[in-house]
Amino acid sequence: MNKVPASSGAQWILDAFAMFRAAPGPFLLVAGVYAVGILVATVLLKSAPVFGMLVLLVLTLMQPIFVGALLLGAHDLADGKKPGNDLLQRVYASGKAPRLLLVLLPQIAAGIISGVLLYVMVGTQNLAHTMQVLEAIQNNPEAQAALMKDLPIAAFGRWALISVVIGLIAAMFSFLAIPQILFGERRGFDAMGDSFRAVASNIGAMVLAVVLFVITLIGLTIVFMIVTGLISVIAGRGAADLVSSFLQILVLLPLQALMTFAAWRSVFGGQAPAARIDDAHHDQFHA
């Protein structure tokens, strides 16, 4: 495991864009399959809520498989090969799909702990009162300001802060675990341990990468808002929301996975993949 400078976080973002530009087709295909599944689940939630929730749950549990497929494509590019359209099949053929699903355990544990803390820190009576207030706001939106004064905002704030910290700790176990399983030949729990130690040792680069990814997310969100605004005028708000969700998954899922691969390659050995992808000379701010 390498200790990299904080500036590496910026390079990971640049590498992600470089890999995406080098072979957008296979990455968009994988993300498109996942995005279509999410759209189907969203539509089913209105007509068949139980079945829609089931489909959404299955897709959520399968997300590591889709991320793994995108990572396989990134690995092909790093080896100087063009990724094919069989990335999802290759994940299952590798026999590592069950291990990839273990990566969800930290997030599941974080969700359970956060839920328990909600009842402990806010209290059942306050939660019941909050539900009543929210229902009252729906019935009378003009009274929102007056009704919100009765909510335990401070308790919710403390709970939200602690939940964010717990979520970040869970993310440290998951961030580099999938590439460690696929390419480092590590078992699930060993890979999660490797990921936590790698993130803790390179916290500066990780924080910078997350900040830049959030900035990228904000920029893309503005673009999506413009597109969905136009669609809303033409086809209505419902269609615009579906298109917005589809576009977000289609673009952000590959970028997140490719950034993860760039970080893994930087921390666990090897040169940055962008050096092989783009022969044109550019500095870190070229993108």
DRENZA-965628 format. One line per field, with one value per residue (C-alpha): residue number from 1; x, y, z. Coordinates in pm, whole numbers, plus 50000, padded with zeros to 5 digits. Each point is the difference from the previous one (the first is absolute). Example, Ala and Ser with C-alpha at 12.3 -4.5 7.8 and 13.67 -1.06 7.14 Angstrom:
! residues 2
tiza	c(1, 2)
xx	c(51230, 50137)
yy	c(49550, 50344)
zz	c(50780, 49934)
This chain:
! residues 287
tiza	c(1, 2, 3, 4, 5, 6, 7, 8, 9, 10, 11, 12, 13, 14, 15, 16, 17, 18, 19, 20, 21, 22, 23, 24, 25, 26, 27, 28, 29, 30, 31, 32, 33, 34, 35, 36, 37, 38, 39, 40, 41, 42, 43, 44, 45, 46, 47, 48, 49, 50, 51, 52, 53, 54, 55, 56, 57, 58, 59, 60, 61, 62, 63, 64, 65, 66, 67, 68, 69, 70, 71, 72, 73, 74, 75, 76, 77, 78, 79, 80, 81, 82, 83, 84, 85, 86, 87, 88, 89, 90, 91, 92, 93, 94, 95, 96, 97, 98, 99, 100, 101, 102, 103, 104, 105, 106, 107, 108, 109, 110, 111, 112, 113, 114, 115, 116, 117, 118, 119, 120, 121, 122, 123, 124, 125, 126, 127, 128, 129, 130, 131, 132, 133, 134, 135, 136, 137, 138, 139, 140, 141, 142, 143, 144, 145, 146, 147, 148, 149, 150, 151, 152, 153, 154, 155, 156, 157, 158, 159, 160, 161, 162, 163, 164, 165, 166, 167, 168, 169, 170, 171, 172, 173, 174, 175, 176, 177, 178, 179, 180, 181, 182, 183, 184, 185, 186, 187, 188, 189, 190, 191, 192, 193, 194, 195, 196, 197, 198, 199, 200, 201, 202, 203, 204, 205, 206, 207, 208, 209, 210, 211, 212, 213, 214, 215, 216, 217, 218, 219, 220, 221, 222, 223, 224, 225, 226, 227, 228, 229, 230, 231, 232, 233, 234, 235, 236, 237, 238, 239, 240, 241, 242, 243, 244, 245, 246, 247, 248, 249, 250, 251, 252, 253, 254, 255, 256, 257, 258, 259, 260, 261, 262, 263, 264, 265, 266, 267, 268, 269, 270, 271, 272, 273, 274, 275, 276, 277, 278, 279, 280, 281, 282, 283, 284, 285, 286, 287)
xx	c(50000, 50131, 49964, 49921, 50000, 49674, 50015, 49945, 49632, 49975, 50182, 49752, 49718, 50197, 50080, 49632, 49904, 50288, 49886, 49640, 50100, 50217, 49716, 49661, 49793, 50060, 49978, 49674, 49859, 50061, 49869, 49706, 49887, 50006, 49825, 49721, 49948, 49968, 49749, 49791, 50002, 49900, 49706, 49893, 50000, 49692, 49805, 50127, 50185, 50098, 50143, 50169, 50169, 50115, 50154, 50166, 50141, 50142, 50163, 50150, 50147, 50139, 50172, 50346, 49962, 49948, 50288, 50217, 49911, 50106, 50324, 50075, 49967, 50236, 50250, 49986, 50085, 50288, 50135, 49973, 49691, 49660, 49725, 49725, 49627, 50015, 50116, 49701, 50037, 50368, 49920, 49784, 50249, 50275, 49822, 50056, 49645, 49911, 50307, 49907, 49662, 50174, 50112, 49643, 50033, 50159, 49721, 49733, 50159, 50022, 49632, 49897, 50213, 49866, 49643, 50056, 50161, 49702, 49768, 50251, 50098, 49668, 49756, 49684, 49771, 50192, 50000, 49624, 49954, 50224, 49784, 49691, 50166, 50103, 49645, 49870, 50245, 49877, 49643, 50088, 50331, 49951, 50033, 50337, 50204, 49778, 49980, 50377, 50064, 49867, 50241, 50308, 50241, 50302, 49952, 49959, 50312, 50214, 49866, 50070, 50358, 50076, 49834, 50221, 50310, 49881, 49929, 50348, 50160, 49794, 50112, 50364, 49947, 49829, 50182, 50289, 49862, 49848, 50322, 50194, 49766, 50012, 50366, 50172, 49858, 49888, 49709, 49708, 50085, 50373, 49929, 49786, 50279, 50246, 49765, 49963, 50376, 50066, 49745, 50124, 50361, 49909, 49724, 50122, 49973, 49668, 49848, 50118, 49860, 49663, 49987, 50082, 49749, 49732, 50091, 49974, 49665, 49873, 50108, 49834, 49687, 49967, 50022, 49741, 49768, 50017, 49929, 49716, 49854, 49971, 49851, 49754, 49865, 49961, 49895, 49907, 50164, 49971, 50188, 50262, 50067, 50046, 50241, 50193, 50041, 50109, 50262, 50142, 50056, 50126, 50280, 50076, 50020, 50283, 50188, 49981, 50121, 50281, 50116, 50006, 50218, 50240, 50025, 50055, 50270, 50174, 49989, 50057, 50267, 50048, 49997, 49692, 49798, 49951, 50363, 49916, 49661, 50088, 50334, 49953, 50205, 49793, 50043, 49768, 49767, 49958, 49645)
yy	c(50000, 50344, 50330, 50256, 50382, 50184, 50135, 49645, 50044, 50253, 49764, 49723, 50219, 50084, 49634, 49911, 50248, 49877, 49639, 50095, 50188, 49711, 49746, 50151, 49728, 49704, 50223, 50157, 49656, 49871, 50319, 50003, 49652, 50107, 50330, 49826, 49764, 50295, 50168, 49682, 49976, 50367, 49952, 49683, 50185, 50189, 49709, 49707, 50140, 49667, 49862, 50332, 50001, 49642, 50089, 50306, 49790, 49742, 50271, 50162, 49669, 49945, 50338, 49854, 49768, 50297, 50190, 49692, 49985, 50364, 49929, 49711, 50242, 50243, 49720, 49909, 50361, 50000, 49691, 50172, 49808, 50123, 49872, 49800, 49998, 49684, 50165, 49884, 49643, 50006, 50096, 49691, 49785, 50106, 49820, 50301, 50138, 49860, 50167, 50329, 49993, 49993, 50357, 50109, 49885, 50323, 50211, 49764, 50011, 50380, 50021, 49777, 50194, 50330, 49875, 49890, 50333, 50183, 49841, 50045, 50362, 50137, 49775, 49825, 50278, 50265, 49780, 49950, 50374, 50066, 49775, 50188, 50332, 49881, 49887, 50336, 50181, 49796, 50099, 50363, 50103, 50364, 49908, 49830, 50263, 49992, 49621, 49953, 50192, 49706, 49748, 49880, 50151, 49982, 49627, 49931, 50207, 49802, 49674, 50109, 50100, 49669, 49811, 50179, 49898, 49639, 50005, 50133, 49727, 49739, 50152, 49961, 49622, 49989, 50252, 49783, 49660, 49906, 50048, 49818, 49703, 50006, 50076, 49952, 49649, 50084, 49855, 50226, 50091, 50019, 50236, 50222, 50012, 50095, 50274, 50149, 50007, 50147, 50278, 50078, 50018, 50223, 50208, 50323, 49863, 49834, 50321, 50201, 49739, 50005, 50381, 50016, 49726, 50196, 50311, 49793, 49869, 50354, 50103, 49698, 50056, 50348, 49851, 49735, 50270, 50188, 49684, 49887, 50351, 49982, 49652, 50114, 50264, 49746, 49678, 50095, 49989, 49624, 49920, 50263, 49843, 49656, 50135, 50187, 49683, 49805, 50257, 50029, 49626, 49975, 50252, 49998, 49623, 49954, 50307, 49879, 49652, 50133, 50235, 49700, 49807, 50294, 50027, 49626, 49995, 50295, 49866, 49629, 50033, 50079, 50327, 50207, 49844, 50329, 49988, 49703, 50123, 50342, 50038, 50373, 50198, 50181, 50134, 49932, 50283, 49894, 49871)
zz	c(50000, 49901, 50182, 49733, 50017, 50054, 49643, 49874, 50077, 49717, 49765, 50073, 49874, 49685, 49944, 50035, 49726, 49781, 50029, 49932, 49684, 49884, 49989, 50087, 49831, 50235, 50309, 49886, 49919, 50353, 50161, 49758, 50104, 50364, 49922, 49808, 50293, 50238, 49768, 49982, 50379, 50028, 49766, 50184, 50332, 49880, 49853, 50211, 50306, 50153, 49675, 49926, 50342, 49941, 49664, 50152, 50284, 49760, 49787, 50310, 50108, 49650, 49977, 50089, 49698, 49767, 50160, 49958, 49630, 49956, 50185, 49764, 49708, 50171, 50058, 49630, 49909, 50247, 49824, 49663, 49886, 49894, 50232, 49838, 50056, 50214, 50323, 50206, 49878, 50092, 50358, 50042, 49809, 50241, 50284, 50229, 49995, 50347, 50149, 49837, 50172, 50340, 49934, 50081, 50362, 50132, 49847, 50136, 50346, 49980, 49908, 50291, 50249, 49867, 50034, 50360, 50084, 49853, 50255, 50283, 49931, 49874, 50183, 49890, 50120, 49806, 49690, 50026, 50045, 49699, 49783, 50113, 49918, 49655, 49927, 50119, 49771, 49703, 50079, 50070, 49836, 50099, 50368, 49950, 50183, 50308, 50008, 49958, 50324, 50202, 49851, 50196, 49748, 50233, 50063, 49631, 49929, 50246, 49860, 49641, 50085, 50170, 49713, 49747, 50197, 50016, 49626, 49924, 50210, 49814, 49669, 50107, 50018, 49660, 49781, 49876, 50097, 49663, 49796, 50273, 49960, 49619, 49942, 50336, 50041, 50354, 50191, 50086, 50360, 49926, 49711, 50222, 50256, 49726, 49885, 50348, 50058, 49655, 50046, 50351, 49876, 49704, 50155, 49838, 49646, 50079, 50137, 49699, 49761, 50174, 50001, 49629, 49924, 50185, 49800, 49682, 50121, 50054, 49650, 49843, 50206, 49853, 49651, 50090, 50136, 49671, 49800, 50225, 49996, 49624, 50017, 50265, 49765, 49720, 50175, 50356, 50340, 50047, 49681, 50084, 50342, 49842, 49740, 50269, 50208, 49694, 49897, 50350, 50030, 49641, 50061, 50371, 50054, 49744, 50126, 50358, 49907, 49780, 50276, 50234, 49758, 49960, 50380, 50039, 49733, 50159, 50355, 49939, 49732, 49632, 49815, 49942, 49717, 49821, 49890, 49778, 49892, 49870, 49827, 49966, 50250, 50259, 50347, 50294, 49903, 49636, 50057)
